[in-house]
């Protein structure tokens, strides 16, 4: 039996936790405006990331995905109870406490890293990107792709395949230690915590290639993707593990990891991603140039492109639109460009290649 005293006590607890949540929003906003606070969170991430990764890397599957499943079931259970009069107050209280804990852990382990000093400020004499510079670079990466494509293996249909994914992952961990010091002074842990996502079949319809789990420090990738995506996606997610939160900066660090690699699969995937990014940047201004580049793909590159396009067309749908919209909101809420425009990566690329 629920007494009035119990109801009043629960009401006060709900007010308290609601106040704590609002206080957290305000506090972390203040932290995001403070260079001293941001440096503290950067140092904290460096201090804890090795232990964080090691705690879950030994598990042979994505423990973070399992946590998400359990958490989703718990939330659904509490939401259902919110519609019942007898359990409404208790369930709402449980949801408030859960929101407080998750928000605090997320911000402590990850959220504040979005406010780090941008990489572009670390590059000398930054200049505005130009279409002409991008064209020159696109021509260079077309030739690079043609050469690296000849070094990789194919399946019976002539499509690029990854012969040894573990060696790709080990090469990524090695290249993390060789990043230019003026771009990254972050410590590479050398811990292999790459995990195929448990949600790969759903991910096929969302446009999500991979993701970093800030609660378990695992780097998830979609193992069902065309092989051209997987090595660079892994390098991108490993950049998050290093401590680069912004998506475009993780692309750039992933580029630095892959483009200087001796692993043929990683190098080709990275150079191909770079070429496609340049062409997407150019296409609105000069579609004829982009068409001519694509027409000059090698035969193997053309087969890979057709395979990618057939995969994307096969899995387009409302989920892709929904996750594109939500990802756009998430990026903009964390001081980044939206999900459609990734010109910051091109800015970094052109400045670095300059």
N, C-alpha and C positions, 0 to 999 in steps of 0.2 A: 504493500500500500504506500502510495506517495503522499506524504503530508505536505501542508503548506510550508513548514519549515524547510523541508527538503527542496521544494520548488524555489523558495527564496534563495537558498544556498546555491543551487544550480544556476539560477539567474545571475547571481553575483559572480560566479565563476566564469560564466559566458561573457559577461561584461569585461571581466579582467583579461581574459585571453583575446577578446576582440581588441581591447586597448593595447595589449602587448603586440599584436600583429600590426596595428597602425603605427605603433612606436618603432617597430622594426623597419617598416617602409620608410619612415622619416629618417631613422638613424642611418640606414644603408644609403639613402639618397645623399645625406650629408657626407658620408664616407666617400661616395663616388665623386664629390667635388673637392676632395682633399688629396693632394699629392702624397703627403705623409702617410695617410691611411692606405692609399693604393699601393705604395711601396711596402707597407706592412703585409698586405694580403699577398703581394708577389713573393715576398720572402717566406711567408707562411706556406704558400704553395710549394716553393722549392724545398722547404724543410720536410714537408709531409708526403710529397708525391711518390717517392721511392717506396716507402712503407705502404702507402695507399694502393699502389699498383701491385706490389708483392702480395698483399693480403688476398687478392682475388685472381691473380694471374694463373695460379696453380690449378684452379677449377677448370675442367676441360670444356665447359660450355659457358655461355654468357650468363653469369649470375645476376648481373644487372637487369637483364631481360626478365629473368624469373622474379626478381623483386618488383618490376613493373607490373607483371601479371598479378602477383599477390596483392599489390597495392591497389590495382584497378578493381579487383574483386572486393577488397575492403571498402573502397569508396562507394561502389555500387550498393553494397550491403547497407552502409550508413545512409546513403541517399534514400533508399527504399524505406528505411526506418523513419526517416524524416517526414514521410507522408502518413505515418501512424500517430495518432494523438498521444498515445501512452508513452511512446519512445521518442517523440519529436525532439524534446528539449535535450535529452541525453545524447542523441545522435548528432545534433547540431553542435553540442559542446565537444564531442569527440572529433568532429570535423575541424573545429577551430583549433584544437590542440595539435592535430595532425598538420594543419596548414602552417602553424607556427614553427613546428619542428622541421618540416621539409624546407620551408623558406630559409630558415636560419642555416641549415646544413648546406643548402645550395649556394647561398651567398658566401658562406665561409670557405667552401672548397672551390668555388668556380665563378660565381656571378660578378665579383668585383674585378676579375681579370679583364672584363670587357672595357675597362676604363684605363688600362695601361697606356703608356706612351706609344702612339702609333709607329709602326716600322718606317713609314714614309719620312718621319722626322729624323731617322737615323741615317738616311741616305744623303750623300753630298749633293748640293746644288739642285734641289728638286725643280723640275720644269713641267709645264702643262703637257699632257700626252697629245700626240697628233696622229691623225690618220696616216700620214705619209710615213712616219716612223714605224707605225704598226704594220704597214704594208711591207716595209723592208724586212722587218722581223718575221713576218708571215712567210715570205719567200725563203728566208734562212731556215725556218723550222719545217717548211715543206721538204727541203733537201735533207735535213737531219732525220725526219721521219722516214723518208725513203731508205736511208742507209740503215737506221735502227730496225726497220721492219724486216729487212733481209736477215737479221741476226736471230729472229725469234722463230718459234715452231708453229706449225699449222695443224689443224685437224684434217679429216678426209675431205671436208668441203672447202679447204683453203682459208679457214678462219683462224686468226691468231688464238693460241691457247697458252696457258701458263703451265710450264712443265714442273716447276717446283715452287709452290707458294711459300713454303717455309724459308727458302733461301731469299726470296723477295723480302720477307719480313725481317730476316736477319740483316740484310743489306740496308734496310730503312733504319734500323737501330744503329748500325755502324755509321751511316751518313749523318745521323743526328749529331754525332760527336764532331763532325767536320764542318758544321755550319760556320759562316764568317762571324768572327767575334763581335764585329761592329753591328751585326744584325741580331745575334742571339748570344747572350751569356748564360743561357739557361742550361742546367745540368741534364744530360741524357742519362737515364737510369739503366739502359741496356736490358730492361725487362720486357719480355715478349708477352704482351697482354692484348694481342689481336684476337678477336672472337667473331665467328660468323653469327649474324643475328638470328635469333629464333623466329623473327617476324619476317623472314625474307619474302614469303609469298604475298604478304600484305604490302611490304615495301615496294614490290614490283609495280604496284598501282599508285604509289604516292610520289614518285620522283625522288625519293630519298635514297641516296647511295650508301650512306653510312652515318654514324653518329657517335659522339663521345658521351659516356655515362659519367657525370660528375660525382655520383654516389659510390661508384665502384672503380672508377678510373680505367675502365675497359674501353678499347677502341673497336666498335662494332662495324662490320661491313656486310653488305648484301651479297652472299655467295652465289646467288642466282643471276647476278648481273652478267652482261657480256664481258669477257675477259679483259677487254681494253680498258674498262673502268676500274677494275679491282686493285691493281698495284698502286695507281695514283690515289685512289680513294683511301687506301691503307696509309699512304704517306701523309695525306691530309689529316686523317684522324690521329696519326701519331704526333702531328704538330700540336693538336689540342692536348695530348698527353704531356708534351713539353711545357705547355702553359700559354700557348697562343690561342686566345678565345675567339677573336674575330674571324669570321668565315673566310674573308678574302685574304687575311694574313696567313691563315692556315693553308690556303691554296698556295700562297707565295712560298712559304717555308716548305711545303710539300714539293713544290717545283724545285727548290734548291736541293732538296734531298734526292729527288729523282733524276734531275738533269745532269748531275755530277756523278751518277752511279755507273758502275761497271756491269751491273746486272742488266742483261738485255731486255727482260720483260718490264722491269721498272723504268728503264730509260725510254723505251718505246711508248709505254702508257703515259709517261709524263710529257714527252715531246708531243704526242698526239693531243693530249689535253690542252697543252699550251697553244698549239696550232688552232684548234677549234675555238679556244677563247679569243684569240686574235681575230679570227674570221667573224665571230659574233660581234666583236667590237667594230669591225669595218663594214659589215654588210649593209647597214642603214645608209651609209654615205656612198658606198661603191659596190653594189651587188654584182656588177660585171666582173670586178676584180676577184671577188670571192668565188664566183662561178668558175673563173679560169683556174684558180688555185685547185678547186675540187676536181676539175677535169684533168689536172696534171698529177693527181694522186697516183701512186703506183698501183698495180693491179691488186696487190695484197691489201693496201690501204682502202681501196674501193670496196673490196669484199667486207672488210671490217666495218666500214661505214654503213653499208647496206644491212649488215647484221644488227648493228646498233639501232638503226632507224626502224627495222622490223620489230625489234624488241620494244622500243618506245611506243610505236603505233599500236602494238598488240595490247599494251597495258595502260593506255590512256583512258581516263574516265573521271567521274566526279571526285573520287578520292584524290587524284592528282591535283585537281583544282582546289579542293579543300585544304590539303596540306601545303600547297603553294601559297594560299592566302594566309594561313596561320603562321607559316614560316616567315612570310613577309612582315607580319605584325611583330613577331618575335625579334627579327633582326633590327627593325627600326626602334624597338623599345630598348635595344642594347647598343645604341650609338653606331649602327651600321646602316649600309645601304639596304634597300629591299632585296628580295630574292630574285627579282628579274634583272636588276642592274648590278653587274659585278665589275664595274670599270676600275675600282680601286686595285684589284689584282693586276689589271693592265697598267695602271699607273706605276705600281711597284715593279712590274716586269720591265717596262720601258726604262725606268730610272736605273734599274740594276744592269740591264743589258747595255745601257749607254756607256 
